[in-house]
């Protein structure tokens, strides 16, 4: 006799179906498991046997063979405890109902209680796609799982409860998603109204938010670079439901999901400069996990003290910034994670931090300054659309009682520019100006004659690369969108070019 129980696993960002097959053979009592289980899956037989015994269930008295199909994909983690337990209960006649339209995922304790697991959301989405009607998950994961429409989600606290529900001895209503309030938040909220001075930097951040552009902030210590970067999420457009789902899937797989259900606010990830290439890009020796670049998907990746990062770590960013995805290959594994991000970086202009600020406090030699700045490769520097200087704030600005614009006011303009971009790129995968592809470029970035002449002069005098030329035009397109202009004019190009001139001041000067 063979019984089958549906479950699911994780491959990259998506789930895949796993069928647990249990067969009772003659001979002495035993428990064999096949289907490429890892150590954690193999250990599930001991957890399941202990859970069954401690909950008063009858243990199989014959030799049991368990197969986890498909047999050519490695199964990892403790997520198969619950379906293996259900398969054994079905095999021994302790569950009598039909479970062909049900699926089960979850870890068990030795006492039969369920424990939370990672990656529930992508598995529930895959279950719905496979036609599963009901899915049983650990109670701690029910908020995350219940956001998926079209499938009934049931929370399981322990296996006695599950057996009674399946046999009709106990009734339970499927979970309903919690009501979410995107306006609700607790604690201190960083807002641009709290920033004194730095009008040029705030303007640059507004443009970056409006077009999804990468931005580099350069200035001495204490000028407010980190403070400004941390306020950027407050002016970014609200997440769409699809973005929430995709972002939540990544955080669920990584085990960093702390919210009740969906991730509703754009991620802001700020890894320390000691992060490794694996920590930034993703990977690992066992299961491939998403790195910081993917955990920031649909949000902001903030790299403070940029030159202090290891150069080989920074080079990991070059391809993901361009492609909005990162592919990680390990022995027998290949995973692709999305990483559509805004990269915001902050740095001092020299080791002591005071080169070029006019105070004569810089104590660094030209050689030290050059060595410091050259920690950032030209190709990586070229991938920042906007380079802006953040000078020290003057005393009069700090003491000023003038009320500055709030994040809500700036966000209105950003939302208006993004609305124009959504209409412009309707029907395509492009969501903002920073992601304009080669096919859309000529049609989207229409410039008048004066702007073309200005751009030519800038291209030749600044020695811009082809990539820099594209990025200048994309930034100019965003500036025009903020002004509700269909055509890119000369003043838009001039402002966009200004955000590339710092290369000449710092890197060329050394």
N, C-alpha and C positions, 0 to 999 in steps of 0.2 A: 504494500500500500504506500502511495506517495501523496503527501499533502503539500500544497503550495501557499505561500504567503507573500504578499507584495511589500516591497520596501524600496528605498531610493538611496543613491549615493551622490557624491559631488565630484565633478570633473571641471576644474577651472571655476568659472562663475555660474555654471549651469548644473542642474541635477540630471541623473540618469536612473532608469528603472533597474532595480535588482530584485530577482525572484528567489525567495528562500524555499528550497525543496527539502523536505524531510522524509526519510524512508526508514522503516523499521526492519532490520535484518535478523536472522537467527544467530544464535551463539551467545557468548557471555556479554553482560552489560558493558557498553562502551560508547564512545562519542567521537566520531571522526568528522572533520570539516574539510571540505574541498572548495575550490573556486577562487584561488589566490587570496586567502585571508592574510592580513598582517598580524603582528603580535597582539595588538589590541582586540582584533576580531577573534583570534584564537582563544584569548582569555575569556571571551564572553560565555563560553560553555561552562566555566566554573562559576561565573556570576549568575548565570541563568539557573543552573542546578541548585545553587544555594538559595536563590530567590524562591524557586518552586518549593523546595523543602521547607523553608522558613514560613511560607504562606499556607502550608498544609496541603499542597497539591501532590498528586501521585506522580512519582518519577517513572520514566520508561524502564521496563525490566529487560529489554533486549538491546541489541547493538543498533545504534542510531547513526545514520549517515546524513550529513547536512551538506547541501550544495548551494553555493551562492552564484547564481547565473546573472549575467554572462560570465563564463569561467575564465575568459582571457583578460579581464580587467581587474587590477588589484583593488581589493576592498580594504578600506582603512577606517580606523576609529571605532568607538564603542556604540555607534548609532544602530547596530543590528541586534543589540540585546533584546529589545522588545519584540521585533518580528520573529526572532528565533524562539523566544518564549511562547509566542502565540502559535507558532508552527508545532511545537512539542505538545501544547495543550490540545490542539486540533488533532494531532496524530494519536494521542492517547484517549480521545473521546471526551475530554473535559470541556471542550468548546464544540458545540453541536451545530451552530448556525453556519450559513454560507458566508465566507469572507472574501470571495473573489473580487468584489467591488470595493474592498477596503485596503488601506495601506497603513503600515506601522513604522515609526521611527522613534528611537529613544534609547537612552542608557539606563541600566538597572543597578540599584544597590543590592547588597547581599540580603537585605530584608524585603526586597520586592518593590521598593519605591522607585519612581522615575527620577532621573536627573537631566538637567538641561544639556543640550548639545548645540554645536555650531552648524550653520548652513541650512537651517530649517526652511527659510523663505524660498530659496531656489528649488529645494526638493518638493515643496508643496506646489509651486508653480508647475513643475514637471509632472507631478501627480495629476493635476487638473488636465494638462495636455494629453496625458495617457488615458483619460476617461475614468479615472478613479473617482468614486462618488463620496467616500468618507476617508478621512485620514486621522489617525490617532497619534498625538504628539505629547511630549512631557508638558505638564501644566505650566511650567516656567516659560515655555516657548509659545504658548497659545496666542499671546498678543501679536507676536511677529507673524505667526502662521495665518491668523484670522483676517489679515488684510487682503488675502487672495479671494476673489469672487469665484463662484461657480463650483465650489467644493465645500463639503461640510467638515469642519475642523472640531475635533473632540479632545479636550484636555484629559490626560491620564495622570493620576497621582500614584497609583500602585496597581499591581497586576490582579488582585482580587476584584477591585472595582471594574477593571477592564473585562475580566471574564464574565462578571454579572451583567454588564452592559451588552456584551455580544450575545449572551444566552437569553436576553430579554428579561432577566430577573431584576434589573435596575434600569430606570430610564434617565436619559440625559439629553438636554437640548444642545445643538451645536453652538460653538462660541460665535459671538458677534464682534466685529471690530470695534475698538474703543473710539469714542469721539475725540478728535484731535483739534486742538486750538493752536494754530500757528502763531497767534499773537501773544500767547502766554509764554512767559519765561521768568526765570528767577535770578536774583542776584544782580550784580553790576553789568550794565549793557554798554560796551564801548560805543561812543557816538562821536561824530565829527564836530558836534557843537562844543565838545570839551577840548578841542585843539586850538591853541593860540598861535596865530601867524601861520606860516607854511602854506601860503595861498597857492604857490606854484605847484607844490607837491600834491595838494588836495585836488587841484585841477587835473594833474596827471593821473591820479588814482581814479577820478571820475571818468576820464577817457578810457582808462584800462578796464574799468567795470562795464562801461557801455559797450565796448567791443570785444571783451574777453581777452585782452592783450596781456602778455607777460611784461612785467615792469621791474626795473632795477633801481633801487634807491641808494644814492651815494652821499655820504656826509660824515662829519666828525662825531665822536661819541656824545650821546646826550642830546642830539638835535631832534630826535623824535621819529626816527625811521621805523623802529619796531612798533611804537605807539600808533603810527599811521597805518601800518600794515594790518594790525589787529582790528582796525576799524573798517577795513575793506569789506568784509562780509555784510556789514550793515547797509551797504548801498548796492549789493548785488541783487539781481532779479529773484523773485520767489521761485522755488523749485516747482516744476510740473510733477504730476503724479508719476509719470514714467521715470523721471529722474529720481524721485524718491525711492521707487521700487529698485532701480538698478543700484543706487547707492547703498540701500539697505542690504541687498544681496551680498555686496562686497564686505560690508562690516559684519554681517552674519557669518560668512565663511571665515573671516579673520578672528572672530570671537571678541570683537570690540563693540558689539551692539549693546548700548546701555539704555536706550529709550524704550518706551512701551509701544512697540510696533514699528512704524516707519521712522526713518531719519528724515525730518522735515526741514531742517536748516542746512545750508550748504556747509560741507566740512571745511575746517581750517586746521591743517596739519602743519606742525612746526617741529620737525625732527632736529635733534641736537647735531652739532657739526661732527660729532664722533660716530655718527651712524655709518654702518657698513653698506657696501654695494647691495648686498642681499636685503638689508633692512630698508633701503630706499626703493629698490626695484622689485623686490619680491624673490621668493625661492625658498630654500631650506634643504636640509639633508633628507628629511622624510617627505611628508606632505608638502606640496608647493603652496605657499601662502602668499597672499597679496602684500606688497610693500607699501611704503608711505605714498608713493606716486599714485597707486591705485586707491588707497584709502582716502586720498584727496579728490577722487573722481567727482566731477560736477561742483567742485569747490576750489579752494585755494591751497597751494603748497607753498609755505613760507620758509625760505632758507635764510636765516639770520647769520651774520658774519660769514658771508659766502666764501671768501678766500681761505677760511679755516677748514672748510670741508676738504677731504682728500680728493685729489684731482681725478683719480680713477672712479671715485664715487660720483662726482659731478658729471663725468662723461656718460654715465648710465642714463642721464636725462635727455641726451641729444635726440635719440630716435623717438622715445615716447612723446616728447613735446611736439614733434612734427606729425606723428601718426595717430595720436590720441589713444594709443593702446600699446601694451608691452607684452611680448611673447617670451616666456621663460621655459627653457628646455633643460631637462635633467635626464638622467639615465632611465629610459622607459616612460618618461612623462613629458608632456608638452602642454602648457596652459597659456591661454591668452586672456589678459585682464584689461578692461577699459581704463583709460586714465585721461579723460578730457578735463584738463586742469588749467587754472591760471597760476603761473609760477611768479611769485613775488620774492625778490631777493633784496637783502640789505647788506651794505658793506662800508667799511672805512676806506678812505682813499690811500692809506699807508699804514704800516704797523702801529705807529703811535696814534694815528687817526686825525692828525691836524694838517696834513699836506693840502695847500691851496686854499685854506680858509682865511688868510690875510692877518692872522694873529702873530705870526713869526714864532709859533710854539713848536713847529715840527722839528724833530730831532733826527729824522731819518735821512740817510744818505741816498743819493740817486740810485745807487745799486740796490739798496734795500727796498726802495719804493718799487723799482722795476721788477725785482724778484717777487715782491708781494702781489702786484697787479697781474703778473704773468701766471699766477696760479690758476687764473681763469682763462681757458683757451678761447681763441678767436671765434671758432664755430659756436661755442656755447654762448659767448657774449652776443653774437649775431642773432641769437634766438630770443633775445629780449627786445620787444617792439619799442619799449619806452625806457629811456635812461634819464633819470631826473636827479638833480642835486638837491639835497636837504641841508641848507645852511643852519648855523646856530640861531636860535630864536633870540631876538633882542629883548632887553629888559622892559622897554616900553610896551612891546607886544604882550609880554607875559602879564603885565599889570593892567593892560587895557580892559575896560568893562564892556567893550563892544561885543554884541551878541553875533556870533558867527552862524553860518548855515548848519542846520541839523542834518543828520543822515537821511531823515525822511524827505527833506526838500531835495537833496541831491539825488536820492533814489527815484523821485518822480521823473527827473530828466533822463536818468539811466533807463528806466522802464520805457519812456517814450522812444528813445533810440533803439532799444531792443525790439519794440513793436514794429518799427520800420524794417528792421533786419529780418524778423520773422516773415513779414509780408514779401520781402525781397527774395528770400530763399525758400518760400513755400514749396513743398513737394520734394525737397532735397534733404540730405542729412546735415547740411550746414545750418548751424544755429546762431552764429555770430560772425562779425567781420574778420576776427582773427583766424577763423577756419575756412575762409574763402579758398576754393581750389582753383586750379589753373583754368578749368573750363568756365568758371563763373567770373574770373578776374576782370576781363575786358568789359563785360556787361555791367558788373557791379561798380567798378571804379572808373566812372566817366569823369574826365577832367576838362576844364576849358583851356583855351590857348595860353592865357596868362599863367595858369597853374602849371601847364606843361613846360613852359619856359623856365619857371622858377625851379621846377623839379630837375630839369637838365643842368642848370647851374649848380644846384646842390649836389647832384650825382657826381659831377666832374670835380668840384672843389673839395668835397669830403672824401672822395674815393670810395663811394659806396659799392658794396657787392650786389649781385643780382638779388640775393635774399633780402638784403637791407632795402633795396629799391621796392620790392614787393611789400615789405613790412611798413615802410614809410607811407605807401599808398593806402594800405589797409587802415593805418592809424588816421590818415587824412580823411578816409571814408567815414570813420567813426566820428571824427570832429564835425564833419558835414552833417551827419545824422543827428548829432546833438543840437545843431542849429536848424534842423528840419530842411536841409538843402539837398536837392536831388543831384546837383552837380558839385564836384570838388573844385573849390576855388583856390586862388593863389594864397590867401591868408590861411586856409586849412593846411595846405602843403607846407607853408612856412612854419606853422606851429608843430607839425609832425616832424619836420626836419630838425627843429630845435631839440627834439627829444633823442636825436642821434649825435648831437654835437659834443656831448661829454666824452665820447670815445677819443676825440681829438685832444681835449684838454688833459685827460689823464694818461691814456695808453700811448698816444703819439708823443706826448711831451716827455715820456720817460724812455 
